[in-house]
Amino acid sequence: MFWCSAVLIVSAFAGSLALDGFEDQYGTVEYVNVLFRHGARTPDSLAPFDPHRDMSNWPEGLGHLTKQGILQHYNLGTWLSKRYKHLLPRQKNKVNEAINVVSTDWDRTLQSAGAEMGGMFPIGYDASVWFGLPSYPVPIHSVPPPADKLLEVTAECKRYSILVKQFQASRDYNAMLDKYQSMTDHLVRYSGNRFFNLDFYMELFTTYFIEESRGLRLPDWVREVYPNPMIEPTVLSFVVPTNTTDMKRLRGGPFIKEIINNFWNKVQGKMDPPTQNVSMYSAHDTTISAVLNSMDVFNWLPPPFATLVLFELRKKRDGERVVAIWYKNVTDAEPSLLQLPDCEEVCPLSRFEKILKPVIPDNWEEECNQIPIGVRIDSTQPEIHYDTFGRRKTQSYFKEVAKETNKGSSPTPPPRQESRGRAGSQGLQVEDPSSEIGGHQGSGLEMDILHYSDQTGFKFIPVYDHMLRSIGVHSERGETQATAIKRYFGNFLVLVAIVQGWSSAVAAYDSLKEEDFRAVTNVMSYLSVQLSSFSKFHIARTHMEVTHRLGNWIVEAKKNRPRDMKQPQLEFLVLKVNPAFFYFGLFATFFWCSVPLTNNLQAFIPTQYPFLDKQTSNSISFPLIQVPLYIFFTVTITYTATSLLHFLAIFTTEVKLLSKKWEQVFYDKRRPDNYIELMKDCIQQHIKLLDVMKDLNIIHDSMFAFQVFIFIVHFVSFNFCLVMTSGSNALSSVGPLTMSSLMEFGLLCWMGEEITDALQQFHRSLYMTNWYEASLEDKKNMIVVLEVLKKRHALTGTKVFVASLETFVEAARQAFSAYTLMKGLTTTE
């Protein structure tokens, strides 16, 4: 014990002397960027057949820092406080101005940063300032994963995803996997993991390291491959994310840019605050490997827990600024110096920046959005531009496929009772699209959530259910509500609409002959609202089943979303707009009724109802009938529009979620079944969205023309009032409904733009898969999908859903259906 202590003391003294000699030659440290991995932790997950799955072995929980990990960083903090004593303030209350601490948003990295701060500012350090508290609460900043562009780099970067998948589809990458195929088969068999890639090697290697360090016995089947030869593919898993220059720019480049900016800000006096001397970053092993490999100084060994990388800015005696990179991967040892290629052991700052410039992004966000037109399969083949596929070439290609796969036998449709997509040896098979499901032809798959059942009935969105209950229809099933609406209001509204329309038309004709433009505009306003409200109510009654299917779909869509998913901003906005739009309609109705209720009731009624005289009109208590009637009309106008907006917002979100899912489709020739299952799931979900889009088109086409009509009439009436009359009553009666109709029209067009963007995102996501590596039987669907979807579908202006019917829906269905495709191609001459 004495000799061990003596050796440690001598080693520390020798390290101190070596550092003093280094400073004599290269100057003192002016600024330091400290990047470190979190301390020892428990496994993130355990394989199905891991003998140590019992949670009693892991009292801290999975993925959490252990006591050893906390101690590691406390000791590192102590070591840093001694090494950079001259950079730290003497008074603890000045710490915020001297050090900046950033961490990824994980418990273990945040705890590691906190423990390190405790070691840098130990108990008794300037205790009088903070009333004897054991440590100073140093602020630690973190960024949520969706916004992390610096350390873990989990923010969305489409170009990086494409580059990774391109490399994973390359010959070099697959050659690496083939090299370790026997070891992969061994681990799949004994660990219980169904799907294996390089990331699983990293995870399993770390798990076995943790179990061994805690004294848990590793089974014999693990010892056959751990640590050697398992370490080889594990190291590759650290290198692959930054394998090319472009990948380095997007993965490790942001952090390199950060430290260089810190250096120049310090040199040029632009650091905020000016007294800041230390930047600390608590991250992961993948962060360290990405940064060091981007600099070409990675040692091709997995970074251990509590690994430390120091980027020091030093000022030599002649005033020159140089950069030294230190790597400390053993807690008890002094760090080793890393030398940047093409530079001295300690590199001048300007030279340091020039060498690393190729891997530093100019604008990370812009580069991430630079999506290539085609897909490069590997470095030896040219880019494939999907637009080069012509219709004849595609059909000819599939004819050859059909001959090879069917050998002259015509395909037979699957049995009707098995209405699900099936994955088999011949690739993805989809149900006969001629089957009728949920009232639609050619659905391709049976969608239970869109199909009405007498046993389950319908579920309704809150807006719709509230609307029905507010008008006195208290029933719990879809058919009962539809019947009640027809019974209570159907005949009454038809009669009222006929009387109102006829009397308004007569009044408009009489007023036009007398050139009474004020009366004309009023009557035109009433007539347009009557026709529009009646038509919309008729739509709501006629397409009740469509509305119910959409309501069911919304319930299921929200239920199947990830639990940690936040409500999209578009949905949040629409849900806020819906009630505002509803109550704005009520407000407009009261404004509208102000004319006959206040100033001109006696003169108004005979004009509105020519067949009634004043005495008869007064005897029927006109205001008691007219006001509730107009309120109900306005409610029907706003109800259909707000419900449609709600449907469209959910639809837009689901298209974007499907795009994300397509981006995860990856073909592995050793696991073709996994690819087929992923592809089948995406196709099933897309067919559901096609059915939903068809339902939305039915509602939209039924009411959009009337909405355009009412907007035009009110807009013309408003201008008539503005130009021909000066009466405030006329403006107050026409103005609010003009604004209401304009708001509805504008929101529908805006929603069309959002859906356009979502569909374009879906289109791009198809290019991000490596489906072209699949077998001929599987890839034929995807090629046709790209052929059908490569054209931009305009969903703006008055044709919000132009892409939903024949060209888009039916063509896409055929593209998704293997049976329809093969049947059509084998019979085509």
C-alpha positions in Angstrom: 0.0 0.0 0.0 2.9 2.3 0.9 4.6 1.6 -2.4 1.4 2.2 -4.4 0.9 5.6 -2.7 4.6 6.5 -3.3 4.3 5.6 -7.0 1.2 7.8 -7.4 2.8 10.8 -5.6 5.9 10.5 -7.8 3.8 10.2 -11.0 1.8 13.3 -10.1 5.0 15.2 -9.3 6.6 14.1 -12.6 3.4 15.1 -14.5 3.6 18.5 -12.8 7.2 19.0 -13.9 6.3 17.9 -17.5 3.5 20.4 -17.6 5.7 23.2 -16.4 8.2 22.4 -19.2 5.4 22.3 -21.7 4.2 25.8 -20.6 7.8 27.1 -20.9 7.8 26.1 -24.5 4.2 26.8 -25.6 3.0 29.4 -23.1 0.1 29.4 -20.6 -3.5 28.5 -21.3 -5.8 31.5 -22.1 -8.9 29.5 -22.8 -9.9 25.8 -22.6 -12.8 23.8 -24.1 -13.4 20.7 -22.1 -15.4 17.8 -23.7 -16.1 14.8 -21.5 -18.1 11.6 -21.5 -20.4 10.9 -18.6 -19.3 8.6 -15.8 -19.9 4.9 -15.3 -23.6 4.0 -15.7 -25.9 1.0 -15.8 -26.8 -0.6 -19.2 -29.3 1.3 -21.4 -31.1 -2.0 -22.1 -30.6 -5.7 -21.7 -30.8 -8.4 -24.4 -33.7 -10.9 -24.1 -31.4 -13.8 -23.1 -29.1 -11.8 -20.9 -28.6 -13.8 -17.6 -28.4 -10.6 -15.6 -31.9 -9.1 -16.5 -33.0 -9.3 -12.9 -33.4 -5.6 -11.9 -31.9 -6.4 -8.4 -28.6 -6.2 -10.2 -29.3 -2.6 -11.2 -30.8 -0.8 -8.2 -30.0 2.6 -9.9 -32.3 1.7 -12.8 -31.3 1.2 -16.5 -29.2 3.9 -18.1 -28.4 5.9 -15.0 -25.2 7.1 -13.4 -23.7 4.9 -10.7 -21.9 6.0 -7.5 -18.6 5.1 -9.2 -19.6 7.4 -12.1 -20.3 10.3 -9.8 -16.9 9.8 -8.0 -15.1 9.7 -11.4 -16.3 13.1 -12.3 -15.8 14.6 -8.8 -12.2 13.5 -9.1 -11.9 14.9 -12.6 -13.3 18.2 -11.3 -10.6 18.3 -8.7 -7.9 17.5 -11.3 -9.2 20.3 -13.6 -9.3 22.8 -10.7 -5.6 22.2 -10.1 -4.6 22.3 -13.8 -6.5 25.5 -14.6 -6.3 27.2 -11.3 -5.3 30.5 -12.9 -8.4 30.5 -15.1 -10.9 30.0 -12.3 -12.0 33.0 -10.1 -10.8 33.3 -6.5 -14.3 34.2 -5.4 -17.1 31.7 -5.9 -19.7 34.3 -6.7 -17.7 35.1 -9.9 -17.9 31.5 -11.2 -20.8 32.3 -13.6 -18.6 34.9 -15.4 -15.6 32.5 -15.8 -17.2 29.2 -16.8 -20.0 28.0 -19.1 -21.3 24.5 -18.7 -23.4 22.8 -21.4 -24.9 19.2 -21.2 -27.0 17.0 -23.3 -30.5 16.4 -22.0 -29.8 13.1 -20.2 -29.8 12.5 -16.5 -26.4 10.9 -16.6 -24.7 13.8 -18.4 -26.4 16.4 -16.2 -25.3 14.5 -13.1 -21.8 14.1 -14.4 -21.5 17.8 -15.0 -22.9 18.6 -11.5 -20.4 16.2 -9.9 -17.5 17.7 -11.9 -18.5 21.2 -10.7 -18.5 19.9 -7.1 -14.9 18.7 -7.6 -13.8 22.0 -9.1 -15.3 24.0 -6.3 -15.0 21.7 -3.2 -16.3 22.2 0.3 -14.7 25.1 2.0 -13.9 27.0 -1.2 -14.7 30.6 -0.3 -17.4 29.2 2.0 -17.9 32.6 3.7 -19.5 34.0 0.6 -22.2 31.4 0.4 -22.9 30.9 4.1 -21.0 27.7 4.4 -22.9 25.8 1.7 -21.0 22.6 0.6 -20.9 23.6 -3.0 -21.7 26.5 -5.3 -24.7 25.9 -7.6 -23.1 26.4 -11.0 -25.6 26.7 -13.8 -25.7 23.8 -16.3 -27.4 24.5 -19.6 -29.0 21.7 -21.6 -30.9 21.5 -24.9 -33.7 19.1 -25.6 -32.8 16.4 -28.2 -35.0 17.8 -31.1 -33.0 21.0 -30.9 -29.5 19.6 -30.1 -27.2 20.7 -33.0 -24.0 20.7 -31.0 -23.3 17.6 -28.9 -25.5 14.7 -29.5 -26.7 16.3 -32.8 -30.2 14.8 -32.6 -31.8 17.7 -34.4 -33.4 16.8 -37.7 -30.9 16.8 -40.6 -32.3 15.3 -43.7 -29.1 15.4 -45.7 -27.2 13.5 -43.0 -29.9 10.8 -42.9 -29.5 10.4 -46.6 -25.7 10.2 -46.4 -25.9 7.6 -43.7 -28.3 5.4 -45.6 -26.3 5.8 -48.8 -23.2 4.6 -47.0 -25.1 1.7 -45.4 -26.2 0.7 -48.8 -22.6 0.8 -50.2 -20.5 -2.2 -51.0 -17.9 -1.2 -48.5 -20.4 -1.1 -45.6 -21.9 -4.4 -46.6 -18.5 -6.0 -47.0 -17.8 -5.0 -43.4 -21.0 -6.6 -42.2 -20.2 -9.8 -44.2 -16.9 -10.0 -42.5 -18.6 -10.3 -39.1 -21.5 -12.3 -40.3 -20.6 -15.5 -38.3 -20.2 -13.4 -35.1 -23.5 -11.7 -35.8 -25.3 -15.0 -36.2 -23.7 -16.1 -32.9 -25.0 -13.1 -31.0 -28.4 -13.2 -32.6 -28.8 -16.8 -31.6 -27.7 -16.4 -28.0 -28.6 -12.8 -27.1 -32.1 -12.9 -28.4 -31.9 -9.7 -30.5 -33.8 -10.3 -33.8 -32.1 -7.5 -35.7 -28.4 -6.7 -35.6 -26.3 -3.8 -37.0 -23.2 -2.0 -35.9 -25.1 0.0 -33.3 -26.1 -3.2 -31.5 -22.5 -4.2 -31.3 -21.8 -0.9 -29.5 -24.7 -1.4 -27.1 -23.8 -5.0 -26.4 -20.1 -4.4 -25.9 -20.9 -1.6 -23.4 -23.3 -3.8 -21.6 -20.8 -6.6 -21.2 -18.2 -4.2 -20.1 -20.5 -2.8 -17.4 -21.5 -6.3 -16.2 -17.9 -7.4 -16.0 -16.8 -4.3 -14.1 -19.6 -5.0 -11.6 -18.3 -8.5 -10.9 -21.1 -10.2 -12.8 -20.1 -13.5 -14.5 -20.4 -13.4 -18.2 -21.7 -16.6 -19.9 -19.4 -18.7 -22.0 -21.2 -17.7 -25.2 -20.3 -14.1 -24.5 -16.6 -14.9 -23.6 -16.3 -16.5 -27.0 -16.5 -13.1 -28.7 -15.9 -10.5 -25.9 -13.8 -8.4 -25.8 -12.1 -9.8 -29.0 -13.1 -10.0 -31.8 -16.2 -8.1 -30.8 -14.2 -4.9 -30.4 -13.6 -4.6 -34.1 -17.2 -3.9 -35.2 -17.8 -1.9 -32.1 -15.0 0.5 -33.0 -16.5 0.7 -36.6 -19.8 1.8 -35.0 -18.0 4.8 -33.6 -16.4 5.6 -37.0 -19.2 5.1 -39.4 -21.3 8.2 -38.4 -18.3 10.4 -39.6 -17.0 8.2 -42.4 -17.0 10.8 -45.2 -16.2 14.5 -45.3 -19.8 15.5 -45.7 -20.8 13.4 -42.7 -18.1 15.0 -40.7 -19.4 18.4 -41.5 -22.9 17.6 -40.3 -22.0 15.4 -37.3 -18.7 16.6 -35.8 -18.4 19.9 -37.6 -20.8 21.9 -35.4 -18.7 21.3 -32.2 -15.4 22.0 -34.0 -16.9 25.3 -35.2 -18.0 26.0 -31.6 -14.5 25.7 -30.1 -12.8 27.7 -32.8 -15.4 30.5 -32.4 -14.6 30.4 -28.7 -10.9 30.8 -29.3 -11.3 33.7 -31.7 -13.8 35.4 -29.5 -11.3 35.2 -26.7 -8.4 36.5 -28.8 -10.4 39.3 -30.3 -12.0 40.4 -27.0 -15.5 39.5 -28.2 -16.2 36.9 -25.5 -19.4 37.4 -23.6 -18.8 37.8 -20.7 -15.2 39.0 -21.2 -14.0 37.1 -18.1 -15.1 33.7 -19.4 -12.1 31.3 -19.7 -13.6 27.8 -19.6 -16.3 26.1 -21.7 -17.3 22.6 -20.5 -19.5 20.1 -22.5 -20.9 17.0 -20.9 -21.8 14.5 -23.6 -21.3 10.9 -24.7 -18.8 8.5 -26.2 -20.4 9.0 -29.6 -19.8 12.7 -29.3 -16.1 12.3 -28.5 -15.6 9.8 -31.3 -17.4 12.0 -33.8 -15.4 15.1 -33.0 -12.0 13.3 -32.9 -12.7 11.3 -36.0 -13.7 14.5 -37.8 -10.3 15.9 -36.9 -8.6 12.6 -37.9 -7.1 12.1 -34.4 -9.4 9.3 -33.2 -7.4 6.3 -31.7 -9.9 3.7 -32.9 -10.7 2.6 -29.4 -14.1 3.0 -27.6 -13.9 6.0 -25.3 -14.2 4.8 -21.7 -16.5 6.3 -19.1 -15.3 9.8 -17.9 -13.1 10.3 -20.9 -11.8 13.8 -21.2 -10.7 15.9 -24.2 -9.1 19.3 -23.7 -8.8 21.9 -26.4 -6.4 24.5 -25.0 -5.7 27.9 -26.5 -2.2 29.0 -25.4 -0.3 32.2 -25.8 3.4 31.9 -26.4 5.9 34.4 -25.2 6.1 35.9 -28.7 2.4 36.5 -28.7 1.5 33.7 -31.1 -1.7 31.7 -30.3 -1.5 27.9 -30.5 -3.9 25.0 -29.9 -3.1 21.9 -27.9 -5.4 18.8 -27.9 -5.1 16.5 -24.9 -6.9 13.1 -24.5 -7.4 11.7 -21.0 -9.1 8.3 -21.2 -7.7 6.9 -18.0 -8.9 8.5 -14.8 -5.6 8.1 -12.8 -3.2 8.9 -15.7 -2.0 12.2 -17.2 -3.5 13.1 -20.6 -1.7 12.4 -23.9 -1.1 15.0 -26.6 -2.9 14.5 -29.9 -1.3 15.9 -33.1 -3.5 17.2 -35.9 -2.5 15.8 -39.3 -0.4 18.2 -41.4 0.4 20.4 -38.4 2.9 20.6 -35.5 2.4 18.9 -32.2 0.9 22.2 -30.9 -0.8 23.8 -33.9 -1.0 27.6 -34.5 -4.6 28.8 -34.3 -4.9 30.1 -37.9 -3.4 26.8 -39.2 -5.7 24.8 -36.9 -8.7 26.5 -38.4 -7.5 26.2 -42.0 -6.9 22.4 -41.7 -10.3 21.8 -40.2 -12.2 24.1 -42.6 -13.4 21.3 -44.9 -15.3 19.7 -42.0 -16.8 22.9 -40.6 -20.3 23.7 -41.9 -20.9 27.3 -43.1 -24.6 27.0 -42.2 -25.7 23.8 -40.6 -29.4 24.2 -41.2 -29.0 25.1 -44.9 -26.7 22.2 -45.5 -29.0 19.8 -43.8 -31.8 20.8 -46.2 -29.7 20.3 -49.3 -31.3 17.1 -50.5 -29.8 15.4 -53.5 -32.0 14.8 -56.5 -30.9 11.2 -56.9 -29.4 8.5 -54.7 -25.9 7.3 -55.0 -25.8 3.6 -54.3 -22.0 3.4 -53.8 -18.9 5.2 -54.9 -18.5 3.2 -58.1 -21.9 3.8 -59.6 -23.5 7.0 -61.0 -26.4 8.7 -59.3 -29.8 7.3 -60.0 -32.3 10.0 -61.0 -35.8 8.6 -60.5 -37.3 11.0 -63.0 -35.4 9.1 -65.8 -37.9 6.2 -65.4 -40.4 6.5 -68.2 -43.8 4.8 -68.2 -42.9 2.4 -71.0 -39.5 1.5 -69.5 -41.2 0.8 -66.1 -43.9 -1.4 -67.7 -41.3 -3.3 -69.7 -39.2 -3.8 -66.6 -42.2 -5.2 -64.7 -43.1 -7.5 -67.5 -39.7 -9.1 -67.1 -40.3 -9.3 -63.4 -43.7 -10.9 -63.9 -42.2 -13.5 -66.2 -39.5 -14.4 -63.7 -41.7 -14.5 -60.7 -44.9 -16.1 -62.1 -43.5 -18.3 -64.9 -46.6 -17.9 -66.9 -49.1 -18.5 -64.0 -51.6 -15.7 -63.5 -51.8 -14.5 -59.9 -54.9 -15.2 -57.9 -56.3 -12.7 -55.4 -56.1 -13.6 -51.7 -59.2 -14.9 -50.0 -61.6 -12.2 -48.8 -61.6 -13.1 -45.2 -57.8 -12.5 -45.0 -57.9 -8.8 -45.6 -54.5 -7.9 -44.1 -51.2 -7.3 -45.9 -49.0 -10.4 -45.7 -45.3 -10.8 -45.8 -44.1 -13.9 -47.5 -41.3 -15.4 -49.4 -42.4 -13.6 -52.6 -42.3 -10.2 -51.0 -45.0 -7.9 -50.0 -48.5 -9.0 -50.9 -51.5 -6.8 -50.6 -55.2 -7.5 -50.7 -57.2 -7.3 -53.9 -58.0 -3.6 -54.3 -61.3 -4.3 -55.9 -62.8 -5.2 -52.6 -65.2 -2.8 -51.0 -64.3 -1.5 -47.6 -65.9 1.2 -45.7 -67.9 2.4 -48.7 -64.8 2.9 -50.9 -63.7 0.9 -53.9 -60.1 -0.1 -54.2 -59.0 0.4 -50.6 -56.5 -2.4 -50.9 -56.6 -3.2 -47.2 -59.4 -3.5 -44.7 -59.4 -0.6 -42.3 -61.4 -1.5 -39.2 -61.2 2.0 -37.7 -62.8 3.4 -40.8 -65.5 0.8 -41.1 -68.8 1.3 -39.4 -69.9 -1.6 -37.2 -73.4 -2.1 -35.6 -71.6 -3.6 -32.6 -69.3 -0.7 -31.9 -71.1 2.2 -33.3 -69.3 5.5 -33.9 -67.1 7.8 -31.8 -67.3 11.5 -32.4 -64.9 14.4 -32.1 -65.8 16.8 -29.3 -66.8 19.6 -31.6 -69.3 17.5 -33.4 -70.7 15.8 -30.4 -71.1 19.2 -28.6 -72.8 20.6 -31.7 -75.4 17.8 -31.7 -76.1 18.0 -28.0 -76.4 21.7 -28.1 -79.4 21.4 -30.5 -81.1 18.8 -28.4 -80.1 15.5 -30.0 -79.1 13.3 -27.1 -78.1 9.9 -28.5 -75.0 7.8 -28.2 -74.9 6.0 -31.6 -74.2 7.3 -35.1 -77.4 6.0 -36.7 -79.6 7.3 -34.0 -78.1 10.8 -34.2 -78.5 10.8 -38.0 -82.1 9.7 -37.7 -82.8 12.3 -35.0 -81.4 15.1 -37.1 -83.6 14.1 -40.0 -86.6 13.8 -37.8 -86.3 17.1 -35.9 -84.8 19.5 -38.4 -84.8 18.1 -41.9 -88.3 19.0 -43.0 -88.4 22.2 -41.0 -85.2 23.5 -42.6 -86.4 22.6 -46.1 -89.6 24.5 -45.6 -87.8 27.5 -44.1 -85.2 27.6 -46.8 -87.9 27.6 -49.5 -89.9 30.4 -47.9 -86.8 32.5 -47.2 -85.3 32.0 -50.6 -88.6 32.8 -52.5 -89.4 35.9 -50.4 -85.8 37.1 -50.6 -85.7 36.7 -54.4 -89.0 38.6 -54.8 -87.8 41.4 -52.5 -84.5 41.6 -54.4 -86.4 42.0 -57.7 -88.7 44.7 -56.3 -85.8 46.6 -54.7 -83.7 46.4 -57.9 -86.6 47.9 -60.0 -86.8 50.8 -57.5 -82.9 51.2 -57.4 -82.9 50.7 -53.7 -79.3 49.4 -53.5 -79.4 49.2 -49.7 -82.3 46.9 -49.8 -80.7 44.9 -52.6 -77.5 44.3 -50.6 -79.4 43.3 -47.5 -81.5 40.8 -49.4 -78.6 39.4 -51.3 -76.8 38.9 -48.0 -79.8 37.1 -46.5 -80.3 35.0 -49.7 -76.7 33.9 -49.9 -76.6 32.9 -46.2 -79.8 31.0 -46.5 -78.6 29.0 -49.5 -75.2 28.3 -48.1 -76.4 27.3 -44.7 -79.1 25.0 -46.1 -76.6 23.4 -48.4 -74.0 22.9 -45.6 -76.6 21.4 -43.4 -77.7 19.1 -46.2 -74.1 18.1 -46.6 -73.7 17.3 -42.9 -76.9 15.2 -43.0 -76.1 13.4 -46.3 -72.5 12.6 -45.5 -73.1 11.7 -41.9 -71.3 8.3 -42.4 -68.3 10.1 -43.9 -68.1 12.4 -41.0 -68.3 9.5 -38.6 -65.5 7.6 -40.3 -63.3 10.7 -40.0 -64.2 11.1 -36.4 -63.2 7.5 -35.7 -60.0 7.9 -37.6 -59.0 11.0 -35.5 -59.6 9.0 -32.3 -57.4 6.2 -33.5 -54.7 8.4 -35.0 -54.2 10.3 -31.7 -54.3 7.0 -29.8 -51.5 5.5 -31.9 -49.1 8.4 -31.6 -46.0 8.2 -29.5 -46.7 9.1 -25.9 -43.9 11.6 -25.8 -45.0 13.4 -29.0 -46.0 17.0 -28.4 -49.0 18.4 -30.1 -48.0 19.9 -33.5 -48.2 23.6 -33.8 -50.7 23.4 -36.6 -53.2 21.3 -34.6 -52.8 23.5 -31.6 -53.6 26.6 -33.8 -56.6 25.0 -35.4 -58.0 23.9 -32.1 -57.7 27.5 -30.9 -59.2 28.9 -34.1 -62.2 26.6 -34.1 -64.0 28.0 -31.0 -62.9 31.5 -32.0 -64.4 31.0 -35.4 -67.6 29.5 -33.9 -68.2 32.4 -31.6 -67.3 34.9 -34.2 -70.1 33.5 -36.3 -72.5 34.0 -33.4 -71.2 37.6 -32.9 -71.7 38.2 -36.6 -75.3 36.9 -36.4 -76.2 39.3 -33.6 -74.7 42.1 -35.6 -76.6 41.0 -38.7 -79.9 41.0 -36.8 -79.4 44.5 -35.4 -81.1 46.1 -38.5 -84.5 44.5 -38.3 -84.5 44.5 -34.5 -83.8 48.2 -34.0 -84.2 50.8 -36.7 -86.3 49.4 -39.5 -88.4 46.6 -38.3 -91.8 47.7 -39.7 -90.3 48.7 -43.0 -88.2 45.6 -43.3 -90.8 42.8 -42.7 -93.0 43.5 -45.7 -89.9 43.8 -47.9 -88.6 40.5 -46.7 -92.0 38.8 -46.8 -94.1 40.5 -49.5 -97.1 38.3 -48.8 -97.5 39.6 -45.2 -98.8 42.9 -44.1 -97.5 44.8 -41.1 -100.4 43.8 -38.8 -99.9 40.1 -39.6 -96.1 40.5 -39.2 -96.4 42.1 -35.8 -98.9 39.4 -34.6 -96.4 36.6 -35.1 -93.7 38.1 -32.9 -91.1 38.2 -35.7 -88.0 38.8 -33.6 -88.6 35.7 -31.5 -88.5 33.6 -34.7 -86.0 35.5 -36.8 -83.1 35.8 -34.4 -82.8 32.1 -33.3 -83.2 31.1 -36.9 -80.3 33.3 -38.1 -78.2 32.2 -35.2 -78.8 28.6 -36.1 -77.9 29.3 -39.7 -74.6 30.9 -38.8 -73.8 28.0 -36.5 -74.3 25.6 -39.4 -72.0 27.7 -41.6 -69.2 27.7 -39.1 -69.6 24.1 -37.9 -68.9 22.5 -41.3 -65.8 24.7 -41.9 -64.3 24.2 -38.4 -64.8 20.5 -38.5 -63.1 20.3 -41.9 -60.2 22.4 -40.6 -59.8 20.0 -37.7 -59.8 17.0 -40.0 -57.2 18.7 -42.3 -54.9 19.5 -39.4 -54.9 15.9 -38.1 -54.4 14.7 -41.7 -51.4 16.9 -42.2 -49.7 15.7 -39.0 -50.3 12.0 -39.9 -48.7 12.5 -43.4 -45.6 14.0 -41.7 -45.5 11.1 -39.2 -45.7 8.6 -42.1 -42.9 10.4 -43.8 -40.8 9.9 -40.7 -41.7 6.2 -40.7 -40.7 5.8 -44.4 -37.3 7.3 -43.6 -36.7 4.4 -41.1 -37.3 1.7 -43.8 -34.0 0.0 -44.3 -33.3 -3.0 -46.4 -30.8 -5.6 -45.0 -30.3 -8.5 -47.3 -29.7 -10.8 -44.3 -33.0 -9.7 -42.7 -35.4 -9.3 -45.7 -38.4 -10.1 -43.5 -37.8 -7.0 -41.3 -37.8 -4.8 -44.4 -41.0 -6.4 -45.6 -42.7 -5.8 -42.3 -41.6 -2.2 -42.2 -42.7 -1.6 -45.7 -46.0 -3.3 -45.2 -46.7 -1.1 -42.1 -46.0 2.1 -44.1 -48.2 1.0 -47.0 -51.1 0.1 -44.7 -50.9 3.4 -43.1 -50.6 5.2 -46.4 -53.7 3.5 -47.7 -55.6 4.6 -44.7 -54.6 8.2 -45.4 -55.7 7.8 -49.0 -59.2 6.7 -47.8 -59.2 9.7 -45.4 -58.2 12.0 -48.2 -61.1 10.7 -50.3 -63.5 11.4 -47.4 -62.1 14.9 -46.9 -62.6 15.5 -50.6 -66.2 14.5 -50.4 -66.9 17.1 -47.7 -64.7 19.7 -49.2 -66.1 19.5 -52.7 -69.7 19.5 -51.3 -69.3 22.8 -49.4 -66.4 24.7 -51.0 -68.3 26.1 -53.9 -71.0 27.4 -51.6 -68.4 29.0 -49.5 -66.9 30.8 -52.5 -70.4 31.9 -53.5 -71.2 33.4 -50.1 -67.9 35.1 -49.9 -68.3 36.7 -53.3 -71.9 37.8 -52.6 -71.0 39.4 -49.2 -67.9 41.0 -50.7 -69.9 42.6 -53.5 -72.6 43.6 -51.0 -70.1 45.2 -48.7 -68.7 47.3 -51.6 -72.2 48.3 -52.7 -72.9 49.5 -49.1 -69.6 51.3 -49.0 -70.0 53.1 -52.4 -73.7 53.6 -52.8 -74.9 54.2 -49.3 -73.5 55.7 -46.1 -75.7 54.0 -43.6 -73.8 52.3 -40.8 -76.7 49.8 -40.4 -76.0 48.4 -43.9 -72.3 48.1 -43.2 -72.8 46.5 -39.8 -75.2 43.9 -41.3 -72.9 42.9 -44.2 -69.4 43.5 -42.9 -69.2 40.9 -40.1 -70.4 38.1 -42.4 -68.1 39.2 -45.1 -65.1 38.9 -42.7 -66.4 35.6 -41.5 -66.6 34.1 -44.9 -63.2 35.6 -45.9 -61.7 34.0 -42.8 -63.1 30.6 -43.6 -62.0 30.8 -47.2 -58.5 31.9 -46.3 -58.1 29.2 -43.7 -59.0 26.5 -46.1 -56.5 27.7 -48.7 -53.8 28.0 -46.1 -54.6 24.4 -45.0 -54.2 23.4 -48.6 -50.7 24.8 -48.5 -49.8 22.9 -45.4 -51.0 19.6 -46.9 -49.0 20.4 -50.0 -45.8 20.7 -47.9 -46.7 17.5 -46.0 -47.1 15.6 -49.3 -43.9 16.9 -50.6 -42.1 15.8 -47.4 -43.7 12.4 -47.8 -42.4 12.3 -51.4 -38.9 13.2 -50.3 -38.9 10.6 -47.6 -39.4 7.8 -50.1 -36.0 8.7 -51.7 -34.4 8.3 -48.3 -35.0 4.6 -48.1 -32.6 2.1 -49.7 -35.4 0.1 -51.3 -33.4 -0.2 -54.5 -31.2 -2.8 -52.7 -34.3 -5.0 -52.2 -35.2 -8.0 -54.3 -37.1 -7.6 -57.6 -40.2 -8.9 -56.0 -40.2 -6.2 -53.4 -38.8 -3.2 -55.2 -41.4 -3.2 -58.0 -44.0 -1.5 -55.7 -41.6 1.2 -54.6 -40.5 2.1 -58.2 -44.1 2.6 -59.3 -44.8 4.7 -56.1 -42.0 7.0 -57.1 -43.3 7.2 -60.6 -46.8 8.2 -59.4 -45.6 10.6 -56.8 -42.8 12.4 -58.5 -45.1 15.1 -59.9 -45.9 18.0 -57.6 -49.6 18.0 -56.5 -50.8 21.6 -56.3 -53.4 22.0 -53.5 -53.9 25.8 -53.5 -56.5 28.3 -54.5 -60.0 27.0 -55.4 -58.7 23.4 -56.1 -57.6 22.5 -52.6 -57.9 18.8 -53.2 -57.1 18.4 -56.8 -54.7 15.5 -56.0 -57.1 13.4 -54.1 -59.2 11.6 -56.8 -58.5 9.7 -60.0 -54.8 10.6 -60.7 -53.5 10.4 -57.2 -55.6 8.0 -55.2 -56.3 5.3 -57.7 -52.8 5.4 -59.2 -51.3 5.2 -55.8 -53.5 2.3 -54.8 -52.5 0.4 -57.8 -48.9 1.1 -57.0 -49.3 -0.2 -53.5 -51.1 -3.4 -54.6 -48.8 -6.2 -55.8 -51.8 -8.1 -57.2 -53.2 -5.3 -59.3 -49.8 -4.4 -60.6 -48.9 -7.9 -61.6 -52.4 -8.6 -63.1 -52.3 -5.4 -65.2 -48.7 -5.9 -66.5 -49.1 -9.6 -67.4 -52.2 -8.8 -69.5 -50.6 -5.8 -71.2 -49.3 -6.3 -74.7 
